[in-house]
Amino acid sequence: IQKQEFFVDMTCEGCSGAVTNVLKRLTGTTFEIDLPNKKVLIESDHDVEFLLTTLKKTGKEATYIGTK
């Protein structure tokens, strides 16, 4: 399983909380949130498009950076 890195426009704990809420619903997924750098590192069986769509459900701008 590869770690995928995403940019998510998070400005506060509330933003990172929203990201946490959507990602913890996914099975077989672990993640780290780097709030100061607005990055989310995800290790998952799901494909990049699915993860990006999930992150966008928070209402935040999200883009795929690449494999870590």
Buried (B, 14 or more C-beta within 10 A) or exposed (E): EEBBBBBBEBEEEEBBEBBBEBBEEBEEBEBEBEBEEBBBBBBBEBEBEEBBEBBBEBEBEBEBEEEE
